[in-house]
């Protein structure tokens, strides 16, 4: 099977102090936090994952335009060797 995942990623500087709103958004799954950028940035991340012959593969896009079905179709092409 091909698994799809998407989330909103808030990228923040190392010294960023999370607000109460940030903490609530993280707790309820609205945001995923990544530490280490120079400035605060929000990104939309989506990916598809699958396992073939014991190896796990992933196609990921950040702020991309591909739909869930388009990502899954690309993965299917790779799995079937049609690319």
Buried (B, 14 or more C-beta within 10 A) or exposed (E): EBEBEEEEBBBBEEEBEBEEEBEEBBEEEEBBBEEEEEEEEEBEBBBBBBEEEEEEEEBEBEEBEBEEEEBBBBBBEBBEEEE
